[in-house]
Amino acid sequence: MEPQAEIPKSSRHKCSACFKQYKIKDHLVEHMKKSYHSVHQPKCGVCKKHCKTLESVREHLTGPLAKSDCAVVFAALGCKLCLSIFDNVDARGLHEVSCSFDPPSVPELMSLPIADMCDEVEAAVLNSAVPDDNGTCPKLVALDCEMVGGGDYGSFNLCGRVCLVNEKEEVIFHAYVKPIIPITDYRYELTGITEDHIVDATPICEVSKRVKEILYNGEESTWRMRTDGGEACLLIGHDLDHDLEVLRMDYPENLTRDTAKYRPLLKTNLKSHSLKYLTKTYLGYEIQSGTHNPYEDAVSAMRLYKRIRSIVHQTNEISIQDNDDSIYYTNDSKKNSPFDSNKNNKKKSPFDLYKKCELLAKSPDELLEISKSSYKCWCWDAKRTLNRMIEE
């Protein structure tokens, strides 16, 4: 009996980032255009698979459908908070000591007279930035507000208390706030705010003015704030849209870092996690177990931001991205403003620079090198000042 000829296996084209496979190379190219894979995406420390969010990486390592090989390695050598993989158990043990935070010690916060705070606030903000490897970095301020209720049913959110902290977790501003309209629900179980706190509280207009002065940090040019940031501070927080709304103010989107919106911190369905969940999962301690404290929430948001910002990504890119789309440039590129975000002009995909035949001729690894992220990675914040110097 003659031996049967071996049936050749059909070649499949595998994405170098998420490992999806396609029969047709053109389908792989289209996948790369829509997936926005990049070195900034969260990925498994064992198999190096790219995921949309850190939660997806956690599911990949510890979920009910976890990849068995990766799960075994992670259980033995992985950090449950930052999801890093270490060479040995001793290295992991040393890391876990510093990776887990203790709950912040909440100070006795009292409303201070607005007029008496000017010098203290200015000094606190100016001293809040910690130099990075380049010697400079943007000033950071974390904000949190506690909401009380207004309207007939108390469902209309009003600012009842506000707290700002700097990078050193020092209070630079705190006040109970008197809204414009009457409060009908103090939400005492959550806020701890009573009528006595509001009787002599600071009017919302004065609080908003002071918060703006702190965040603007002496920067008078709105145009400069919306381009390279100027002297203004980076504003850190969780669900900042609501906080800014009740403060009756806005702030340039390129200067906000919101833990409720940042893609790596979202759920697998790209919905927002609560600050309580993020703090427990990535910092290792509980918050909001009883009455919410704005200092505790602001410090937790600051710690989350600093932890995610410190993640090192291997990349040769030297610029920063736009707040909505990716804007990169290298030494050979034109010097466009890295914060330029004219939403009326649709930004081109890096794949648009190549002909279809050129893309089909590239390997999966080469396609991954072309692909850029669709969100601004926080790791670029440490390079912000350096990029400004390069532009000049």
N, C-alpha and C positions, 0 to 999 in steps of 0.2 A: 504493500500500500504506500503510495507516494505521500510524503509529508506535505501537509497543507501550508501554503505560503502565508506568512504572517501579515495580518491586516494592519497597514500603517495607521498609527494613532493620529488623529487630527490635531494639528498644533493650535494651541490656545494662547491668547495674548493676555498676560497678567499685569494688573496695575501694581506698580512698585510701592504704592502707598497703602491702599486698603486691601490689596490682594484679590480683588474681583477679577474674574476671568471672562474673556470674550472670544468668540469664534472669529470675528471679523475685526481687523485692525482699526478700521474706521470707527467702530463702536467704542473702542478703547480711547481713541482721540476725543470723541464727543464726551465720553465720561470725564476725561481730564479737564476739558473746558468747563464743565458744569460743577465739578467737585471742589475746585479751588484748593487742592492739596498743596501743602507747603511744609517747610521745616518747622513752622510755628504751630502746626497742629499737635494736639496731644497724641501720644503714641505709647504703645506697650513697650516696657523696658526689656522684655524678653525677645519677642518675635519682631519688634519694631513696626507693628501694624499701626497705621494712622487712623485716628478716630475723630469724630466731630467734636466731642466734648470729653472732659475728664471723667464724667459719669459713664460714658461709653467705655472708656478704658477700664474703669472699676468693674463694670459688668463683664467685660472681657476676661478679667483676672479673677473675680470672686463671685460672679453672678451664677444663677442656676444653670445657664448654658455656657459657662466659662470654658475657654480652650484648655484642655486638660494639661498639656505640657507647660503652658504659661502659668496655670494655676498652681501647679506643684512647685515651680521655682519661686513664684511670688510668696507662697505660704512659708517658704523656708528663708527667703532672703529679701523680701519686700517690705517697704514701709507702708502701713495702712493709711497714713495721712497724705503724704505727697506722692505715693505710688512709685517711688524710686526703687531700683534693684541694686543690691550691693554684692560685693565679691564674696563675703563671708558673714557669718552670724555676728562676729565681734564688731565688724564695721557697721552692721545694721543697728546693733545695740547702742553704740556710741552716737549714731545719728538720731535715733529715736528720742534720746534724752533732750536734744536741742530742738527737735522737730515739733514736739508737743508744747503748746503754750499753757501757762496758768491763766485762770480768769483774771481780768483786770481788776485792780483794787479801786473800787468806785469811791471817789472823794466826796466830801460833803459839799455839794454844789449849791451855791446861793446866788441869786441875781445880784449883780454888781451894778452900781450906777454907771450909766453910759459914759458920762463925761469923765469919770475917773479911770476908764479902761484904756484910753488912747495909747499911752506910752507902753503899758503892759502888753497890749495886743500887738503893737508894732514890733516890740522886741521879741515877742514869742514867735511871730511869723518869720522874722528875719533870721532867727536862730533855729528854725525848724528843719531846714534842709541839711541832710547829711551828705558830704561829698562822696561821689562814687570814684571808680578807678580813673576817670578823666579829670577829677578835681572839682567838678560841679554837677549839679542836678537840679531839677525844678523843685520849688517849694511845694509841700503837700499839706492840705488841710482836709480833714474828714468832717462831714456834717451829718447830723441826724436830728430829726424833729419828732416830737410826740404830738399826736393829733387828738383834739377834742372834737365834740360834735356840735353843729349848729343846725338851724332850721327846725321845722315842726317836729320831726322825728329824730333829730340828732344825727342824721345820716350825712350831713354836709361837713366835710373835713375842714377843721380850722387848726392853725398852729397854736399849741398851748405851751410848748417848751422847746427850746433849741439849744444845741451844744455843738461847739466846734473844737476839735483837738488838732494838734500838730503832729509831726512825724515821731516826736519823742513821747507821744501819748499824753501830753500836757494840755490842760484846758486853756484855750485862748479866748473863749467867749462862752457864756452860758446865761440864759435868761428865761424867765417865765414870760409869756407873751399875752397881751390883751388884744383879742381880735376886734375887728370893726363891728361885727354883728354879735348879738348875745349868744352865749354858750348855753345850750339846752341839755347837753349830755357830757359830763366830764370824763366818762369812761374810766372811772377811778380804779377798777380792777386791773386795767392794763397800764394806765398812765401814772397812777398815784397822784394825780392833780386834783386839788379841791378848790372850792371857791376862794378860800383864804389865800391861795397862791396867786390868784388872778386879780384880786382887789387892787393891789398896788403894783401890778405887773407893768412892764414896758410896752407901750403901744406898738403894734405890728409895723407901722411905718418907720419908727426909729430903729427897731430890730433889723429890718430889711436894709436900712441904710448902713448900719454898722457891719452887717455880714458882707455887704458889697465892698465896703472899704477894706475889710480884711482880705477878701478874695482877690480884689483888684491889686492890692499891694502897691498902690501908688501909680499903677499903669493907667494913663489917661486916654490912650489911643484904643478905641474899640476895634478899629481896623487891624492894628497890630495884634490884639488879643485873638482875633479870628484867623490870623495867618500863622505867625510863629509863636504866639502866646505872650510875647513881651515879658514884663515882670510879674504878670498875674500868676496865681497859684493854680496847681492842679487840684480839682475838687474831687474827693473820694466819698463814696457813700453807697447805700443800697436803695434802689428805686428812687433815684434823685429827682426824677420828674415830679413826683408827688411832693417831696420836700420843698423844691423850688416853687411849686405852684402855691402851696399854702404860705410861703414867705413872700408871695407876690413879686417875684423877680425871675429873671432868666440868667443863663450863663452860657458862654460859648460851648458848643458840643465838643469841640476839639480839646477843651480843657477839663472835661468831666471823665471820670473813671467809675463806672457804675457796675457793681458786682451782681446786680440783677439783670444786666444786659450783656455782659461779656461772654462771648460764645463758649469758651472752654468751661465756664462755670454753670452753664445751663443744663437742664435735664436732657435725656436722650431724645425727647421730642422737641427740643429747643425751646421749652418753656422755662420760666424763671424758678429757681429754688428760693426758699425762704432764707433769710440771713441766719436764722437759728440752725437750719440744716447745714448750711455752708460752714458755719463756725464749728459745729460738732464734727463734721466730716473731714475738714481740712486743717483745723487748728487744734482740735482735740479737747474742747471744753464746752460746757453748756452755757447758754444765755437765755434770757426771757423765760426763765422758769416760773417767775411770778410777775411782779410789776416790771414793765419795760423801763430801762434807764437809757437816756440818749447818749450818755458818756460811754457806757458799755457797748452800745451798738456802733457808735462812731469808731471806737478803738478796734472792734472786731472787723469792720469794713477796711480800716487802715491796714491791719495785719494781713487780711486776705489779699489786698492789693499788693503789698510788699512781697508776700510769699509768691504770688503768681508772677510778679515782675522779675523776681530773681531767677526764674527758670532760664537756663542758658540754652540758646538754640544755635546750632552750628550753621553759620551763614556768612557769606562774603559780602552781603549787602550792607551799605553804610548809611542808608537813609531810613526815614520813617514813613509809615503809611498814613493815608488819609483816614478820617474817622469812619467813612462809609465804604470806600473801596480801596483797593491796594494801589499805592503810588510808591514805586521804588525808583531809585536811580543810582547808578554806579559812577565811577570816576569818568566814564566815557559818555555819560548821559547829560542831557540839558539840565540846567539848574532851575527847575520849576519849584515853586514853594511846596514843601511836603505836606502842608496843611490846606492846600488849595482844594476846595470842595465845591465847585460849581455844579450843582445837581442838574442843571439844565443841559450840561454837556455830558453825554454818555461816555464814560471812560472805556477805552478799548482793552480787550483782553490781550495778554502777552502772546496768546496763540495767533492773534490777528496779524502779527508781524511775519508769519510764515505762510507759504503756500501749502495747499493741502498735500501735494506730493512730498513736500519736505517733511511735514509732520508724520506722514505714513512711513517715511524712511527712518525715522528716529526710533530708538529703543525706548522701552518703558522708563528706564532711568533718566534718559535725556528728556522725555516728556515731563517727568516730575521736576526736573531742574527748571523747566520753563514755567511751570505752574506757580501761581502766587496766591496768597491768602486773600479772602474776601473781607477780613476784618483787621482792625489795627491791633497788632500784638503789643501787649504792655511792656515787653522786653525792650522795645525801642525807646521808652521814656528815659532810660539812663543815658542814651546816646543823643538826646535832644539838643543839648547845648553844643556837643561836638559837631553835629550836623550844621548848626547855625554858623559855627566858625568856618566850616568847609565851604558853605555857600558864599560867605563874605570873602 
